[in-house]
C-alpha cells in the first residue's frame, strides 16, 4: 500500500466555488453530486449565464431540487453518453472565458476532462469536486482497458480479467490509476481484496 506520503500524481479536489470573473458558467454533475450543485447555488449567483448538465441516478436524483434553483438552465440526461455528447456540442460553440465546474466520481470527472481537452480546455481550468464514492477508474497496463468504479485494492480487469493491484499513481492523460498484475511472479497467488475506496 502506498499510504503515509503525498503522491504527486494524485489529483487534489476542492469544493465547487463560483469563478465570478467569467463570461459563462457550465456545471456538470451526476447522481449524488447533485448535492454539490445545490451547495454551489447557495453562494452568491454570478451575473453571467449558467448551464447545468445533470445525470440523475436511480439511487440519487436531485433534479427537482436543482430545477427549483436553476430553472431553465438545467438540462437532464438519461445516460452518461448523452451527457458527454451534449457537453461536447456545448463546448463546440462556447465562448472564451467559459468556466467549467464538474462534480461526481473520478471516472466521471476525468471523462469530462477528456472531452474538454478535445476543445483545447486545459485540465487546470476545470474545477472538480469528487462526490459520493471514492471509487477509482483503473487502467490495466497489460491490456489497456480502463475499469471504472473500483473500490478495492485488488480488482479484476474488465478487459483481460487479470487480478490487478490498484496503485496510487494517477495518469491525467488516461484519467485513471495504474493497475498491475498482482500475481505475475506467483500465478494464482492472489491476496484477499480489501475495500479501501468506498
N, C-alpha and C positions, 0 to 999 in steps of 0.2 A: 504494500500500500504506500502511496506517495502522499502522506499526510505530515503535518507539522511544519511545513515550509511553504513559501509562496511559489506558485508555478507561473512563470512569466507569460506563458501562452494562454492561460485560463482566462476567459472573459470576466470582466467585472461589470455587474449590472447595477442600475440605480432605479429609484422610483421615477416615474414619469413626471416631468415638470414642463409647463409651457415655456417655449422659447419665444418671447414676445417680439423680438426683432426678426420677423419673418414676413414673407409675402402670403403664405398659406400654410395650413397645417393638415397633415394626413395621419390618422390614428388607425392602427391595425391590431386586432386582438381576437382571441378565440376562447371559448368556454369560460373557465374560472377567471381568466384575465380580464373579463368584463368589469371586475371589481376595480382594476387599475384604471380603466376608463372612467368609471364613476368617481374615483378619487381625483383624477385629473380635472373633471368638471366641477369639483368643489373649489378649485382655485379660481382666481380672477380670470374671466374668459378673455381671450385675445380679441383684438378688433378685426383680424383678418378671417377669411373663410376657413371653416373646419370641415373635413370629411372623415367619417368614421366607417371603416370596413370591419364588420364583426361576424364571426362564425359561432353561433350558439351551439352548445353541445347538449346531448341528452341529459347529462347529469349536472350541467352548469349553463343556464340560459339567463343572461341579464339583459336580453334585448328590450324588454318592456321598460326597465329602469333606465337604460341608456336612451331609448326613444323619448322618454319624458324629459330628458335634459338636452339631447342633441337634435331632436325634431327631425326635419327632413334631411339633415346632413348624414343620417345613419343609413348605411346600406347593409343588408343582411344576406348571408350566403348559406347554402346547404352543404357545401363541401370545401375543403381546403384548396382543391384545384380551382374551383370557381373564384374563390377569394384571390388567389395568386394571379389568375388571368385578369381579373378586374384591376388589381394593383398594377400589373404590367401595362395595361391600357391607360390607366390614370397617369403613370409616370411618363408615358409617351407624349402626353400633352401638358405635363406640369410645367409651371413657370419656375424660373430661377428663384431661389430663396424659399422654396417649399420645405418645411421641416417635417421629418418623419418620426413617428413615435410607434413603438411596437411592444406588445405585451403578450406573453404566453410561454410555453415550454421552449427549451433551447432549440429543438428541431424546427419549430415554427419560426422562431426569431431568425434563424440562420437561413431558412428557405427564403424569407423576405429579403434578407441581406443579399442573397444571390440574385434575386430578381432585380433589386435596386442597382446592383453592380453592373448589370447589363445596360443600364441607362446612365452610367458614369457617376453614380452616387457612391461616395466613399463610406466604408463601414463605420468610420468615426463620426459620420454625420447623421447616424441613426441613433436615437435614444431608445434604449431597450430596458424593459423590466421583465425579469424572469418571474413568472407567476405559476401558482398551483404546484406542480410537481418539479422535483429536481432531476427528473429522468433525462438521460443523456442520449444524443444520437451517437452511434459508434460506427467508425469506419474500419472495415476489415482490411488490413494491409495485404491479405492473401488474395482475395477475390474482388476487392474494390467496391463491395456493397456497403451501403450505409443502412444500419438497422436503427430505427427511431425508438424512442420511449424505453430505453434500457434503465432499469432501476437497481441492478445488481452489479457486483464487482466482476463477475464472470457471466458472460452472456453467449447464447448460441447465435451465430451469424445467420441472418435470414437468407443469405445467398448460398454459401458453401457449407453451412451447418457445423463449422468448426466451433469449438469452445474458445472464446476469446477473453483474455484478461483486459479489462477496461482501464486504460491508463488515464492519468490526469492531463496528459499533453493534448492540447486542443489545436486543430488546424482551422484558421479563419477562412482559408481558401475553400476547404471542404465543408466547413460548418459542422464539424464532428470531432469526437475524441478518438484517439487511436486504439484499435483493438488488435492484440497479438495472440496467436495460438498458444493456449495455456499449457498444452501437453505435447509441445513439439519435441522435447527431449525424451519424454517418457509417455508415449502414446497410451491413452486410456487412463492416465493418472490425472484426473480432473478433481480439484478441490471442490468442496461444497460452496455453492454461491451464497453470498450474503447480500441482503437488500441494504444498500447504503445511500441510494439516491431516490428516496421515496417521493 
